[in-house]
Amino acid sequence: MSRWRPPRPQSSAYITEAGARRLRAELTQLWKVERPQVTQVVHEAAKNGDRSENGDYIYGKRRLREIDSRVRFLTKRLEVLTVVDRLPEDRNRVYFGAWVTLEDEDGNEQQWQIVGPDEFDVSKGKISMDSPLATAVLKKSLDDEITLRKADSEEIWYITAIDYRPYDED
């Protein structure tokens, strides 16, 4: 069986200032703190001789590969990302970084922030600008109707509020 995988679809290259700071902090943590610690553990384990049954050596090498892979990804990704650090001039429409309050036909409300694909976190109310919901609301105005098509149904939402907050807030 082949290890070939089709390339991942290219995601948008936008990120908020806070999201970029988090990615840089993760890169620094991995490169300056974790990698030297794991390297030291592997070095000490290698001194013990037989590496074939040495758990510290085997798992340390695996962790080093994981760290190196993530460091490579973060380095390349940070090079291509565009940090959006300004609020849009027209704040009556939904753009990147907006907090959007949506109401369904039953009166249930949800609030979402439109962020880049590298920083979405549904538990914090942040959705990727590449998600179906975000693409449906982008460039819409207050009181616009949004139709979200799912596999077996359609949902209708209304934009009840659009809010822009400074990007350094989380």
MDAnalysis code that builds the backbone (N, CA, C; Angstrom):
import MDAnalysis as mda
import numpy as np

u = mda.Universe.empty(510, n_residues=170, atom_resindex=np.repeat(np.arange(170), 3), trajectory=True)
u.add_TopologyAttr("name", ["N", "CA", "C"] * 170)
u.add_TopologyAttr("resid", np.arange(1, 171))
u.add_TopologyAttr("resname", ["MET", "SER", "ARG", "TRP", "ARG", "PRO", "PRO", "ARG", "PRO", "GLN", "SER", "SER", "ALA", "TYR", "ILE", "THR", "GLU", "ALA", "GLY", "ALA", "ARG", "ARG", "LEU", "ARG", "ALA", "GLU", "LEU", "THR", "GLN", "LEU", "TRP", "LYS", "VAL", "GLU", "ARG", "PRO", "GLN", "VAL", "THR", "GLN", "VAL", "VAL", "HIS", "GLU", "ALA", "ALA", "LYS", "ASN", "GLY", "ASP", "ARG", "SER", "GLU", "ASN", "GLY", "ASP", "TYR", "ILE", "TYR", "GLY", "LYS", "ARG", "ARG", "LEU", "ARG", "GLU", "ILE", "ASP", "SER", "ARG", "VAL", "ARG", "PHE", "LEU", "THR", "LYS", "ARG", "LEU", "GLU", "VAL", "LEU", "THR", "VAL", "VAL", "ASP", "ARG", "LEU", "PRO", "GLU", "ASP", "ARG", "ASN", "ARG", "VAL", "TYR", "PHE", "GLY", "ALA", "TRP", "VAL", "THR", "LEU", "GLU", "ASP", "GLU", "ASP", "GLY", "ASN", "GLU", "GLN", "GLN", "TRP", "GLN", "ILE", "VAL", "GLY", "PRO", "ASP", "GLU", "PHE", "ASP", "VAL", "SER", "LYS", "GLY", "LYS", "ILE", "SER", "MET", "ASP", "SER", "PRO", "LEU", "ALA", "THR", "ALA", "VAL", "LEU", "LYS", "LYS", "SER", "LEU", "ASP", "ASP", "GLU", "ILE", "THR", "LEU", "ARG", "LYS", "ALA", "ASP", "SER", "GLU", "GLU", "ILE", "TRP", "TYR", "ILE", "THR", "ALA", "ILE", "ASP", "TYR", "ARG", "PRO", "TYR", "ASP", "GLU", "ASP"])
u.atoms.positions = np.array([
    [0.838, -1.171, 0.000],
    [0.000, 0.000, 0.000],
    [0.890, 1.243, 0.000],
    [0.521, 2.192, -0.777],
    [1.309, 3.400, -0.951],
    [1.101, 4.374, 0.207],
    [2.116, 5.177, 0.476],
    [2.001, 6.201, 1.507],
    [1.588, 7.536, 0.912],
    [1.369, 7.579, -0.397],
    [1.007, 8.820, -1.053],
    [-0.359, 9.292, -0.569],
    [-0.442, 10.563, -0.293],
    [-1.718, 11.156, 0.089],
    [-1.954, 12.357, -0.813],
    [-3.192, 12.579, -1.193],
    [-3.442, 13.758, -2.018],
    [-3.141, 15.018, -1.211],
    [-2.701, 16.077, -1.861],
    [-2.396, 17.301, -1.119],
    [-3.650, 17.870, -0.460],
    [-3.434, 18.483, 0.695],
    [-4.550, 19.106, 1.397],
    [-4.970, 20.345, 0.636],
    [-6.258, 20.648, 0.640],
    [-6.675, 21.879, -0.031],
    [-6.033, 23.076, 0.652],
    [-5.621, 24.030, -0.149],
    [-4.933, 25.183, 0.403],
    [-5.918, 26.034, 1.196],
    [-5.535, 26.353, 2.413],
    [-6.396, 27.165, 3.260],
    [-6.007, 28.628, 3.130],
    [-6.889, 29.479, 3.577],
    [-6.644, 30.916, 3.514],
    [-5.423, 31.273, 4.347],
    [-4.728, 32.293, 3.906],
    [-3.472, 32.667, 4.561],
    [-3.636, 33.922, 5.412],
    [-4.734, 34.016, 6.136],
    [-4.966, 35.155, 7.010],
    [-4.992, 34.679, 8.454],
    [-4.533, 35.554, 9.344],
    [-4.515, 35.233, 10.763],
    [-4.603, 36.536, 11.548],
    [-5.196, 36.468, 12.724],
    [-5.245, 37.652, 13.576],
    [-3.891, 37.811, 14.267],
    [-3.667, 38.980, 14.815],
    [-2.398, 39.245, 15.507],
    [-2.215, 38.295, 16.693],
    [-3.303, 38.074, 17.446],
    [-3.227, 37.164, 18.601],
    [-2.931, 35.736, 18.145],
    [-3.517, 35.319, 17.038],
    [-3.256, 33.982, 16.511],
    [-1.813, 33.815, 16.068],
    [-1.268, 34.838, 15.432],
    [0.143, 34.793, 15.015],
    [1.066, 34.729, 16.226],
    [0.721, 35.476, 17.270],
    [1.529, 35.429, 18.503],
    [1.516, 34.029, 19.097],
    [0.343, 33.379, 19.097],
    [0.245, 32.020, 19.641],
    [1.087, 31.034, 18.826],
    [1.055, 31.150, 17.504],
    [1.859, 30.252, 16.673],
    [3.355, 30.473, 16.898],
    [3.764, 31.735, 17.012],
    [5.178, 32.032, 17.268],
    [5.602, 31.512, 18.645],
    [4.709, 31.646, 19.636],
    [5.014, 31.147, 20.985],
    [5.146, 29.622, 20.976],
    [4.274, 28.946, 20.212],
    [4.367, 27.488, 20.106],
    [5.680, 27.083, 19.435],
    [6.060, 27.796, 18.386],
    [7.316, 27.508, 17.693],
    [8.509, 27.684, 18.631],
    [8.509, 28.770, 19.390],
    [9.596, 29.024, 20.338],
    [9.635, 27.953, 21.421],
    [8.478, 27.584, 21.958],
    [8.385, 26.549, 22.993],
    [8.947, 25.221, 22.481],
    [8.538, 24.836, 21.282],
    [9.018, 23.569, 20.723],
    [10.520, 23.601, 20.461],
    [11.010, 24.678, 19.851],
    [12.400, 24.731, 19.416],
    [13.369, 25.007, 20.553],
    [13.000, 25.883, 21.474],
    [13.937, 26.311, 22.523],
    [13.798, 25.525, 23.832],
    [12.626, 24.935, 24.075],
    [12.416, 24.259, 25.357],
    [12.280, 22.742, 25.179],
    [11.248, 22.314, 24.440],
    [10.967, 20.877, 24.348],
    [12.043, 20.090, 23.609],
    [12.473, 20.610, 22.451],
    [13.436, 19.852, 21.655],
    [14.751, 19.620, 22.410],
    [15.332, 20.629, 23.058],
    [16.558, 20.356, 23.825],
    [16.353, 19.335, 24.946],
    [15.191, 19.370, 25.610],
    [14.924, 18.398, 26.681],
    [14.852, 16.980, 26.116],
    [14.109, 16.809, 25.039],
    [13.958, 15.475, 24.445],
    [15.294, 14.998, 23.885],
    [16.063, 15.907, 23.297],
    [17.379, 15.540, 22.783],
    [18.280, 15.029, 23.907],
    [18.213, 15.673, 25.053],
    [19.025, 15.235, 26.207],
    [18.587, 13.845, 26.678],
    [17.271, 13.602, 26.728],
    [16.772, 12.284, 27.137],
    [17.246, 11.213, 26.157],
    [17.167, 11.494, 24.860],
    [17.608, 10.532, 23.842],
    [19.110, 10.290, 23.965],
    [19.861, 11.347, 24.203],
    [21.314, 11.213, 24.358],
    [21.654, 10.306, 25.546],
    [20.989, 10.538, 26.675],
    [21.244, 9.708, 27.872],
    [20.820, 8.263, 27.625],
    [19.690, 8.080, 26.940],
    [19.209, 6.727, 26.659],
    [20.145, 6.011, 25.700],
    [20.733, 6.740, 24.754],
    [21.645, 6.124, 23.788],
    [22.920, 5.636, 24.468],
    [23.306, 6.295, 25.554],
    [24.511, 5.878, 26.290],
    [24.331, 4.524, 26.970],
    [23.093, 4.119, 27.209],
    [22.822, 2.875, 27.932],
    [23.068, 1.625, 27.106],
    [23.350, 1.773, 25.832],
    [23.684, 0.592, 25.040],
    [22.571, 0.172, 24.110],
    [22.002, -1.015, 24.363],
    [21.022, -1.618, 23.468],
    [19.835, -0.682, 23.250],
    [19.708, -0.202, 22.040],
    [18.656, 0.768, 21.734],
    [17.374, 0.092, 21.271],
    [17.423, -1.169, 20.923],
    [16.245, -1.841, 20.370],
    [15.131, -2.018, 21.408],
    [15.489, -2.127, 22.687],
    [14.477, -2.299, 23.727],
    [14.502, -1.162, 24.731],
    [15.069, -0.051, 24.337],
    [15.190, 1.095, 25.224],
    [14.024, 2.051, 24.955],
    [13.040, 2.052, 25.840],
    [11.827, 2.857, 25.661],
    [12.099, 4.346, 25.569],
    [13.002, 4.849, 26.438],
    [13.313, 6.284, 26.396],
    [13.890, 6.671, 25.038],
    [14.735, 5.816, 24.502],
    [15.356, 6.116, 23.213],
    [14.307, 6.069, 22.094],
    [13.510, 5.000, 22.060],
    [12.520, 4.819, 20.985],
    [11.478, 5.940, 21.012],
    [10.897, 6.202, 22.191],
    [9.864, 7.223, 22.274],
    [10.443, 8.625, 22.163],
    [11.665, 8.796, 22.595],
    [12.328, 10.090, 22.440],
    [12.569, 10.419, 20.977],
    [13.031, 9.436, 20.209],
    [13.244, 9.647, 18.776],
    [11.922, 9.947, 18.073],
    [10.864, 9.245, 18.467],
    [9.549, 9.492, 17.875],
    [9.088, 10.918, 18.193],
    [9.289, 11.328, 19.438],
    [8.884, 12.691, 19.835],
    [9.721, 13.740, 19.096],
    [10.991, 13.464, 18.882],
    [11.831, 14.391, 18.107],
    [11.308, 14.551, 16.681],
    [10.885, 13.443, 16.058],
    [10.324, 13.528, 14.713],
    [9.056, 14.371, 14.714],
    [8.206, 14.178, 15.739],
    [6.969, 14.966, 15.836],
    [7.283, 16.457, 16.007],
    [8.225, 16.764, 16.884],
    [8.610, 18.161, 17.120],
    [9.179, 18.773, 15.852],
    [10.079, 18.064, 15.181],
    [10.686, 18.585, 13.965],
    [9.651, 18.810, 12.868],
    [8.704, 17.908, 12.764],
    [7.644, 18.055, 11.771],
    [6.798, 19.299, 12.056],
    [6.424, 19.483, 13.310],
    [5.611, 20.650, 13.685],
    [6.403, 21.948, 13.516],
    [7.680, 21.926, 13.846],
    [8.533, 23.114, 13.676],
    [8.614, 23.481, 12.198],
    [8.812, 22.480, 11.335],
    [8.862, 22.735, 9.885],
    [7.549, 23.346, 9.405],
    [6.427, 22.762, 9.842],
    [5.120, 23.269, 9.432],
    [4.928, 24.709, 9.891],
    [5.193, 24.985, 11.174],
    [4.998, 26.331, 11.706],
    [5.893, 27.350, 11.013],
    [7.136, 26.991, 10.755],
    [8.060, 27.903, 10.093],
    [7.567, 28.265, 8.700],
    [7.180, 27.259, 7.936],
    [6.678, 27.506, 6.579],
    [5.361, 28.278, 6.614],
    [4.483, 27.921, 7.537],
    [3.166, 28.562, 7.599],
    [3.292, 30.028, 7.998],
    [4.136, 30.330, 8.970],
    [4.298, 31.714, 9.401],
    [4.873, 32.596, 8.291],
    [5.649, 32.002, 7.381],
    [6.191, 32.770, 6.260],
    [5.115, 33.231, 5.292],
    [4.070, 32.429, 5.104],
    [3.050, 32.767, 4.102],
    [1.824, 33.464, 4.687],
    [1.690, 33.469, 6.001],
    [0.504, 34.075, 6.612],
    [0.534, 35.599, 6.528],
    [-0.642, 36.173, 6.339],
    [-0.813, 37.621, 6.366],
    [-1.516, 37.955, 7.674],
    [-0.859, 38.745, 8.503],
    [-1.438, 39.138, 9.790],
    [-2.374, 40.320, 9.556],
    [-3.631, 40.130, 9.915],
    [-4.629, 41.197, 9.774],
    [-4.690, 41.912, 11.117],
    [-4.154, 43.115, 11.148],
    [-4.079, 43.849, 12.407],
    [-4.886, 45.142, 12.392],
    [-5.676, 45.351, 11.340],
    [-6.522, 46.547, 11.262],
    [-7.970, 46.137, 11.133],
    [-8.830, 46.963, 11.677],
    [-10.258, 46.736, 11.529],
    [-10.694, 47.287, 10.169],
    [-11.709, 46.701, 9.552],
    [-12.148, 47.192, 8.244],
    [-12.804, 48.563, 8.359],
    [-12.777, 49.312, 7.267],
    [-13.402, 50.637, 7.266],
    [-14.920, 50.526, 7.332],
    [-15.499, 49.586, 6.583],
    [-16.953, 49.389, 6.582],
    [-17.300, 48.338, 7.628],
    [-17.718, 48.786, 8.790],
    [-18.018, 47.856, 9.883],
    [-19.477, 47.418, 9.900],
    [-20.209, 47.738, 8.842],
    [-21.603, 47.306, 8.735],
    [-21.715, 45.996, 7.968],
    [-20.603, 45.493, 7.502],
    [-20.572, 44.217, 6.790],
    [-19.669, 43.253, 7.555],
    [-19.838, 41.973, 7.266],
    [-19.050, 40.934, 7.929],
    [-17.769, 40.702, 7.134],
    [-16.641, 40.934, 7.795],
    [-15.331, 40.667, 7.215],
    [-14.527, 39.847, 8.218],
    [-13.304, 39.542, 7.833],
    [-12.401, 38.778, 8.691],
    [-12.277, 39.453, 10.061],
    [-12.390, 38.677, 11.110],
    [-12.239, 39.188, 12.469],
    [-13.536, 39.627, 13.127],
    [-14.619, 39.660, 12.384],
    [-15.892, 40.129, 12.934],
    [-16.498, 39.094, 13.877],
    [-17.154, 39.598, 14.920],
    [-17.997, 38.765, 15.773],
    [-19.402, 38.909, 15.215],
    [-20.001, 37.795, 14.813],
    [-21.313, 37.806, 14.176],
    [-22.295, 37.062, 15.062],
    [-23.417, 37.710, 15.342],
    [-24.482, 37.051, 16.100],
    [-25.543, 36.607, 15.105],
    [-25.848, 35.312, 15.129],
    [-26.835, 34.728, 14.223],
    [-28.022, 34.217, 15.017],
    [-29.204, 34.381, 14.436],
    [-30.430, 33.895, 15.079],
    [-31.161, 33.004, 14.090],
    [-31.596, 31.833, 14.563],
    [-32.343, 30.945, 13.674],
    [-33.828, 31.263, 13.749],
    [-34.627, 30.509, 13.038],
    [-36.069, 30.772, 12.966],
    [-36.779, 30.545, 14.289],
    [-36.161, 29.756, 15.193],
    [-36.762, 29.492, 16.496],
    [-36.336, 30.509, 17.548],
    [-35.495, 31.463, 17.172],
    [-35.050, 32.490, 18.111],
    [-33.775, 32.145, 18.869],
    [-33.140, 31.019, 18.539],
    [-31.881, 30.640, 19.181],
    [-30.743, 31.459, 18.587],
    [-29.886, 32.000, 19.461],
    [-28.778, 32.818, 18.996],
    [-27.446, 32.115, 19.190],
    [-26.528, 32.394, 18.271],
    [-25.156, 31.916, 18.360],
    [-24.252, 33.069, 17.962],
    [-23.091, 33.147, 18.610],
    [-22.136, 34.186, 18.262],
    [-20.823, 33.530, 17.841],
    [-20.286, 33.975, 16.702],
    [-19.067, 33.409, 16.145],
    [-18.127, 34.521, 15.719],
    [-16.827, 34.273, 15.866],
    [-15.832, 35.175, 15.305],
    [-15.222, 34.503, 14.086],
    [-15.078, 35.259, 13.003],
    [-14.489, 34.747, 11.774],
    [-12.967, 34.922, 11.880],
    [-12.239, 33.826, 11.929],
    [-10.781, 33.860, 12.078],
    [-10.132, 32.987, 11.006],
    [-8.828, 32.966, 10.984],
    [-8.088, 32.151, 10.019],
    [-8.145, 30.675, 10.361],
    [-7.845, 29.818, 9.392],
    [-7.923, 28.372, 9.610],
    [-6.909, 27.843, 10.621],
    [-5.875, 28.630, 10.934],
    [-4.869, 28.176, 11.890],
    [-5.239, 28.472, 13.333],
    [-6.333, 29.178, 13.560],
    [-6.667, 29.588, 14.922],
    [-8.110, 29.316, 15.319],
    [-8.861, 28.590, 14.491],
    [-10.256, 28.356, 14.851],
    [-10.351, 27.465, 16.088],
    [-11.366, 27.725, 16.890],
    [-11.626, 26.952, 18.098],
    [-13.113, 27.085, 18.383],
    [-13.878, 26.078, 18.011],
    [-15.330, 26.140, 18.122],
    [-15.769, 26.321, 19.570],
    [-15.020, 25.766, 20.514],
    [-15.394, 25.902, 21.924],
    [-15.294, 27.344, 22.399],
    [-14.478, 28.171, 21.722],
    [-14.352, 29.587, 22.073],
    [-15.164, 30.479, 21.137],
    [-15.938, 29.869, 20.241],
    [-16.764, 30.642, 19.332],
    [-16.002, 31.204, 18.146],
    [-14.887, 30.578, 17.768],
    [-14.085, 31.050, 16.639],
    [-14.160, 30.019, 15.526],
    [-14.618, 30.468, 14.347],
    [-14.726, 29.548, 13.219],
    [-13.821, 30.020, 12.087],
    [-13.351, 29.067, 11.319],
    [-12.457, 29.363, 10.206],
    [-13.208, 30.084, 9.095],
    [-12.525, 31.025, 8.463],
    [-13.134, 31.741, 7.360],
    [-13.384, 30.829, 6.163],
    [-12.807, 29.632, 6.165],
    [-13.015, 28.664, 5.094],
    [-14.202, 27.731, 5.371],
    [-14.805, 27.837, 6.554],
    [-15.922, 26.959, 6.906],
    [-17.173, 27.379, 6.125],
    [-18.104, 26.447, 5.933],
    [-19.327, 26.781, 5.190],
    [-20.120, 27.930, 5.815],
    [-20.212, 27.956, 7.133],
    [-20.954, 29.028, 7.789],
    [-20.276, 30.368, 7.575],
    [-18.968, 30.419, 7.728],
    [-18.246, 31.686, 7.555],
    [-18.331, 32.177, 6.115],
    [-18.186, 31.281, 5.153],
    [-18.283, 31.719, 3.759],
    [-19.680, 32.216, 3.435],
    [-20.690, 31.689, 4.136],
    [-22.065, 32.148, 3.907],
    [-22.296, 33.552, 4.474],
    [-21.628, 33.892, 5.573],
    [-21.880, 35.197, 6.195],
    [-20.919, 36.295, 5.745],
    [-19.773, 35.932, 5.172],
    [-18.813, 36.953, 4.755],
    [-19.436, 37.916, 3.747],
    [-19.181, 39.194, 3.949],
    [-19.654, 40.309, 3.126],
    [-21.157, 40.556, 3.236],
    [-21.814, 39.922, 4.186],
    [-23.243, 40.172, 4.417],
    [-23.397, 41.329, 5.393],
    [-24.606, 41.874, 5.447],
    [-24.902, 43.010, 6.321],
    [-25.871, 42.597, 7.415],
    [-26.131, 43.535, 8.295],
    [-27.070, 43.322, 9.390],
    [-28.451, 42.986, 8.824],
    [-29.146, 42.054, 9.452],
    [-30.489, 41.591, 9.084],
    [-30.543, 40.793, 7.784],
    [-29.398, 40.440, 7.195],
    [-29.400, 39.587, 6.007],
    [-29.752, 38.162, 6.399],
    [-30.371, 37.462, 5.464],
    [-30.745, 36.069, 5.669],
    [-29.652, 35.172, 5.099],
    [-29.271, 34.171, 5.878],
    [-28.242, 33.225, 5.473],
    [-28.882, 31.844, 5.372],
    [-28.688, 31.174, 4.247],
    [-29.174, 29.806, 4.078],
    [-27.972, 28.883, 4.091],
    [-27.958, 27.991, 5.062],
    [-26.865, 27.033, 5.208],
    [-27.380, 25.658, 4.802],
    [-26.839, 25.142, 3.715],
    [-27.283, 23.848, 3.206],
    [-26.447, 22.733, 3.840],
    [-27.158, 21.782, 4.391],
    [-26.500, 20.600, 4.946],
    [-26.877, 19.408, 4.083],
    [-26.310, 18.253, 4.387],
    [-26.539, 17.063, 3.570],
    [-28.022, 16.706, 3.475],
    [-28.742, 16.825, 4.579],
    [-30.136, 16.390, 4.586],
    [-31.139, 17.508, 4.866],
    [-30.657, 18.735, 5.047],
    [-31.588, 19.818, 5.380],
    [-30.997, 21.178, 5.037],
    [-31.798, 22.194, 5.269],
    [-31.374, 23.578, 5.110],
    [-31.680, 24.325, 6.388],
    [-30.757, 25.181, 6.796],
    [-30.990, 26.020, 7.964],
    [-30.977, 27.472, 7.515],
    [-31.880, 28.247, 8.082],
    [-31.938, 29.668, 7.766],
    [-31.572, 30.444, 9.021],
    [-30.616, 31.358, 8.865],
    [-30.136, 32.186, 9.959],
    [-30.255, 33.647, 9.552],
    [-30.370, 34.500, 10.546],
    [-30.409, 35.940, 10.313],
    [-29.283, 36.593, 11.101],
    [-28.613, 37.552, 10.489],
    [-27.543, 38.274, 11.169],
    [-28.187, 39.356, 12.030],
    [-28.031, 39.239, 13.351],
    [-28.651, 40.206, 14.268],
    [-27.647, 41.201, 14.832],
    [-26.352, 40.907, 14.744],
    [-25.347, 41.848, 15.239],
    [-24.004, 41.559, 14.578],
    [-23.271, 42.636, 14.308],
    [-21.905, 42.538, 13.788],
    [-21.049, 43.424, 14.684],
    [-20.002, 42.839, 15.252],
    [-19.169, 43.583, 16.192],
    [-17.702, 43.350, 15.858],
    [-16.948, 44.422, 15.876],
    [-15.503, 44.321, 15.683],
    [-14.836, 44.747, 16.971],
    [-13.992, 43.877, 17.490],
    [-13.253, 44.165, 18.717],
    [-11.779, 44.225, 18.353],
    [-11.001, 44.929, 19.149],
    [-9.553, 44.937, 18.870],
    [-9.020, 43.509, 18.835],
    [-8.083, 43.243, 17.912],
    [-7.602, 41.891, 17.689],
    [-6.782, 41.338, 18.833],
    [-6.229, 42.165, 19.701],
    [-5.403, 41.626, 20.769],
    [-6.237, 40.989, 21.879],
    [-7.563, 41.144, 21.847],
    [-8.422, 40.502, 22.843],
    [-8.656, 39.054, 22.444],
    [-8.823, 38.212, 23.437],
    [-9.186, 36.795, 23.167],
    [-10.494, 36.483, 23.763],
])
